[in-house]
Amino acid sequence: MTAEDAALIQALPGLAFQAVLVFARLGAAVMLLPGLGEQEIPASIRLALGLALLALLLPVLGPGLPAAPEAGAEAARLIIQEAVAGLWLGGLARILSMALSIAGQAVAALIGLQGMLVADPAMGGQGTALSRAFGLMTAVLVLASGLHGIALRGLVDSYAVIPAGAALPLDMAAEGMAEAGARSLELALRLAAPFVVAAVVMNVALALLSRLAPQVQTFFVAAPGQILVGVALLMLLAPPMLASFAEALQAGFQSLPGAR
């Protein structure tokens, strides 16, 4: 055995620990990143993606990673910290991307489709069919437009903001989650705003109709009319809604820690 082989064998435990440390952050984030961490994607594919990122980034990130500690408890603490950091980073991107699904939930209620429920793991339990369709559309939009690349670059650059082995700053984490939630809700309300206006106008018109012609069965007119008008409005506004959502999502991804 040569001296180089002996040195390599001696360095293997440290390299293995650093690989686990990097995979803890990358793997945890990939499980939540929009487009890449969808429930429809098999876990084996997401695992393979995490391992591929590990193979690409370990040589780059290796010099800045801490050495393997002697105590097992310290090693476990470092790995848990990295996993928490990855979940936080992936969660920020996931919250931002949920704006379209939230808007779909609101739109479905406004146009009378709230009774059409389907299984929706992203929204928890069940959600409206329109919300589920918007959620799948978000994944397609993120992957087709390359927005997932911005999120991945921010994840890699996050090592400059939160070095490997450093504790996650709780104040920054809480502030980031609150800001992401506020931006997601604001975007969802902005996307659903035309349907809110249409619902108000239609309800006012139906109220006037019931006052002017009490003999008309307003409910039987309102139910199908609400759905027809809502679907027609959705067909008309879907392209600008998606364009506005993609623009806002790109800006949100570029504001992630590490991507700023």
C-alpha positions in Angstrom: 0.0 0.0 0.0 1.4 3.4 -1.0 1.4 6.5 1.2 -1.2 8.1 -1.0 -3.6 5.1 -0.5 -3.0 5.2 3.2 -3.8 8.9 3.3 -6.9 8.4 1.3 -8.1 5.6 3.6 -7.4 7.8 6.6 -9.4 10.7 5.1 -12.4 8.6 4.2 -14.3 9.0 7.5 -13.9 12.8 7.3 -15.1 12.8 3.7 -18.1 10.6 4.5 -19.1 12.9 7.4 -18.9 16.0 5.1 -20.9 14.2 2.4 -23.6 13.4 5.0 -23.5 17.0 6.2 -24.0 18.4 2.7 -26.7 15.8 1.8 -28.6 16.7 5.0 -29.2 20.3 3.8 -29.6 19.5 0.1 -31.8 16.5 0.5 -34.1 18.2 3.0 -34.5 21.2 0.7 -35.1 19.1 -2.4 -38.0 17.3 -0.7 -39.8 20.7 -0.5 -38.6 22.7 -3.5 -41.4 23.5 -6.0 -41.3 21.3 -9.1 -38.7 19.0 -7.6 -40.3 18.1 -4.4 -43.9 17.3 -5.6 -45.7 14.4 -4.0 -46.2 13.0 -7.5 -42.5 12.5 -8.1 -41.3 9.2 -6.7 -39.1 9.4 -3.6 -36.4 7.4 -5.4 -36.2 10.1 -8.1 -35.9 12.8 -5.5 -33.3 10.8 -3.7 -31.3 10.4 -6.9 -31.5 14.1 -7.5 -30.2 14.8 -4.0 -27.3 12.4 -4.5 -26.5 14.0 -7.9 -26.4 17.4 -6.3 -24.1 16.0 -3.6 -21.7 14.6 -6.2 -21.6 17.9 -8.0 -21.3 20.2 -5.0 -19.2 18.3 -2.5 -15.9 19.1 -4.2 -16.9 22.8 -4.2 -18.2 23.0 -0.7 -15.7 20.7 0.9 -13.1 23.3 1.9 -15.7 25.2 3.9 -17.2 22.2 5.7 -16.3 21.4 9.3 -14.2 18.4 10.1 -15.7 15.3 11.6 -16.0 15.8 15.4 -14.8 13.1 17.8 -18.0 13.0 19.8 -21.0 11.3 18.2 -23.4 13.7 19.8 -21.7 16.7 18.2 -21.8 15.0 14.8 -25.6 14.3 15.2 -26.1 18.0 16.3 -24.3 19.3 13.1 -26.3 17.0 10.9 -29.6 18.0 12.5 -28.8 21.7 12.1 -28.0 21.2 8.4 -31.3 19.3 7.9 -33.2 22.1 9.6 -31.5 24.7 7.5 -32.5 22.7 4.4 -36.1 22.4 5.5 -36.2 26.1 6.1 -34.8 27.0 2.7 -37.0 24.6 0.9 -40.0 25.7 3.0 -39.6 29.3 2.0 -39.7 28.4 -1.7 -42.7 26.1 -1.1 -44.7 28.8 0.7 -44.1 31.3 -2.1 -45.2 28.7 -4.8 -48.4 27.9 -3.0 -49.9 31.3 -3.9 -51.5 30.0 -7.1 -53.1 27.1 -5.2 -54.5 29.4 -2.6 -55.8 31.6 -5.4 -57.4 28.6 -7.0 -59.1 27.7 -3.7 -60.5 31.2 -3.4 -61.6 31.3 -7.1 -63.4 28.0 -6.8 -65.4 29.3 -3.9 -66.3 32.5 -5.7 -67.5 30.8 -8.9 -69.4 28.0 -7.3 -67.0 25.1 -7.7 -66.2 24.7 -4.0 -68.1 21.4 -3.8 -65.7 19.7 -6.3 -63.1 18.2 -3.9 -60.1 16.0 -4.7 -57.2 14.7 -2.7 -54.6 17.4 -2.4 -51.4 16.6 -0.4 -50.0 20.1 -0.9 -53.0 21.8 0.7 -53.5 19.1 3.3 -56.2 16.4 3.0 -58.7 17.6 0.4 -58.9 20.7 -1.7 -60.9 22.0 -4.6 -60.3 20.6 -8.1 -59.4 24.0 -9.3 -56.8 24.5 -6.5 -55.3 21.1 -7.3 -55.1 21.9 -11.0 -53.4 25.2 -10.2 -50.9 23.4 -7.9 -50.0 21.0 -10.7 -49.7 24.0 -13.1 -47.3 25.6 -10.6 -45.0 22.6 -10.8 -45.1 22.6 -14.6 -44.5 26.3 -14.8 -41.5 26.2 -12.4 -39.9 23.3 -14.3 -40.7 24.6 -17.8 -39.5 28.2 -17.1 -36.3 27.1 -15.3 -37.3 28.8 -12.0 -36.1 25.7 -10.1 -32.6 26.7 -11.2 -32.9 30.0 -9.2 -34.0 28.1 -6.1 -31.2 25.6 -6.5 -28.6 28.4 -6.9 -30.0 30.1 -3.9 -29.7 26.8 -2.0 -26.0 26.5 -2.9 -25.2 30.1 -2.2 -27.0 29.8 1.2 -23.7 28.4 2.6 -22.4 31.9 2.4 -25.3 33.1 4.6 -25.6 30.1 6.9 -22.2 28.3 6.9 -22.2 24.6 7.4 -22.3 23.7 11.0 -23.6 27.1 12.1 -26.8 27.3 14.0 -29.8 28.6 12.1 -30.5 32.2 13.3 -34.0 31.9 14.8 -34.8 35.6 14.3 -33.9 35.4 10.6 -35.8 32.1 10.2 -39.0 33.5 11.8 -38.8 36.7 9.8 -38.2 34.9 6.6 -41.2 32.5 7.1 -43.5 35.4 8.0 -42.3 37.5 5.0 -42.8 34.5 2.7 -46.3 33.8 4.0 -47.3 37.5 3.7 -46.0 37.6 0.1 -47.7 34.4 -0.8 -51.0 35.5 0.6 -50.7 39.0 -1.0 -50.0 37.4 -4.4 -52.9 34.9 -4.0 -55.4 37.7 -3.2 -54.1 39.8 -6.1 -54.6 36.9 -8.5 -58.1 36.2 -7.3 -59.1 39.9 -7.2 -60.9 39.9 -10.6 -63.1 37.1 -9.4 -63.9 38.9 -6.2 -65.1 41.9 -8.2 -67.1 39.7 -10.6 -68.7 37.9 -7.7 -69.7 41.2 -6.1 -71.1 42.6 -9.3 -73.1 39.4 -10.0 -74.5 39.3 -6.4 -75.6 42.9 -6.7 -77.3 42.2 -10.0 -79.1 39.2 -8.6 -80.2 41.3 -5.6 -81.6 43.9 -7.9 -83.3 41.2 -10.0 -85.0 39.7 -6.9 -86.3 43.2 -6.0 -87.5 44.1 -9.4 -89.0 40.6 -10.3 -89.8 38.8 -7.1 -91.5 36.0 -9.0 -88.2 34.9 -10.6 -86.5 32.0 -8.8 -83.2 33.8 -8.3 -81.4 30.8 -6.9 -82.0 28.7 -10.0 -80.7 31.5 -12.1 -77.7 32.3 -9.9 -76.2 28.8 -9.5 -75.6 27.9 -13.2 -75.0 31.6 -14.1 -72.3 31.9 -11.5 -70.5 28.8 -12.7 -70.8 29.8 -16.4 -69.6 33.4 -15.9 -66.8 32.2 -13.6 -65.5 29.6 -16.0 -65.7 32.1 -18.9 -63.8 34.7 -16.8 -61.2 32.0 -15.8 -60.6 31.1 -19.4 -60.1 34.8 -20.3 -57.8 35.6 -17.3 -55.8 32.4 -17.0 -52.9 33.5 -19.3 -52.3 36.9 -17.6 -52.7 35.2 -14.2 -50.0 32.7 -15.0 -47.7 35.4 -16.4 -48.2 37.6 -13.3 -47.6 34.6 -11.0 -44.4 33.5 -12.9 -43.0 37.0 -12.6 -43.8 37.3 -8.9 -42.5 33.8 -8.2 -39.2 34.7 -10.0 -38.8 37.8 -7.8 -39.6 35.7 -4.7 -37.0 33.1 -5.5 -34.4 35.8 -6.2 -35.0 37.1 -2.7 -34.4 33.8 -1.0 -31.4 33.7 1.4 -28.3 33.2 -0.6 -29.9 34.3 -3.9 -30.0 38.0 -2.9 
